[in-house]
Amino acid sequence: MNKNNILITGAKGQLGLTLEHYWNNSGLARNNELNLYDIDKLDLTVAGSVEKELNSIKPRTILNTAAYTSVDDAETDLDAAFAMNATAVATLAGWAANNDCFLVHISTDFVFDGTKSVPYLPTDNASPLSVYGSSKLAGEAALESWLPERHTIIRTSWLYSEYGKNFVQTMLRLMKQKDELGVVADQIGSPTSTHSLVALLLTMLGQGIKPGIYHWTDGASVSWYEFAKAIQQEAIDQGLLKGKIPIKPLTTKEYATPAVRPAYSVLDRSETLSDIGIQAKDWQQELRLVIKQIAKRTED
């Protein structure tokens, strides 16, 4: 039986690594071949190389997890952010349009301006505040333009895992190094573990992907400060930290950053839950899972 080729970009990022971890036991490996690509193997900003490689692999589905994610650096590195988050997406979409290929693209809550006080729907108007958010929205627009009937956009937020750099890993490191911490308490969003996002992606691949825009998080509505406190408590419970240090709530003004972030960017996942039929994830349960994995890797 000929297997369908699925191409994963950004394979060495935290989402790509989590996807690889679950792949063999997902039931999809029997009829699908997973092709893992990262920048060391394929630079998505070099259009000629991308088209040549895609012509060789001939994927039926592309899952684009690659992105320029340095939110603050993007403010002065605009060209690099747009090259990866917009132009590269257009290159992938252009090839897919000519080769009967479906493209699944990971986007962000930062396409919104944070002026709402109730969770953002996929249909809500996007109005990013930062270069990063603008570049990700431009990537979404490229898909709409090049591949209107054969793409899915999944917006997610505050993504973390036991892999790579993310807020959970940073907090754990600082909590071991410092006597006290200050964390922003007036930016509200939804932490999302790569484990729950991969569960969604694998379910969608198994069902046959539906086009459209979907929102996915682990269902919380918390501040970075509240998230940090939860990380500390869970790490203490699992023996990763010896004890508590004081965590002080800060305002955005007190913790100024080059990029403006939305004050409220909670995503409404209700349509995703009903359309895909996936079980709702609890954010504290997901955090416990990731902290457990971090503790296991520390022991190893």
Helices and strands as residue ranges (DSSP letters): E 4-9, H 14-23, E 32-37, H 47-57, E 61-64, G 73-75, H 78-82, I 83-87, H 88-98, E 102-108, G 109-111, H 131-146, E 151-156, E 159-160, H 167-177, E 181-184, E 188-189, E 192-193, H 194-207, E 212-215, E 222-223, H 224-237, E 247-250, H 270-276, H 283-299
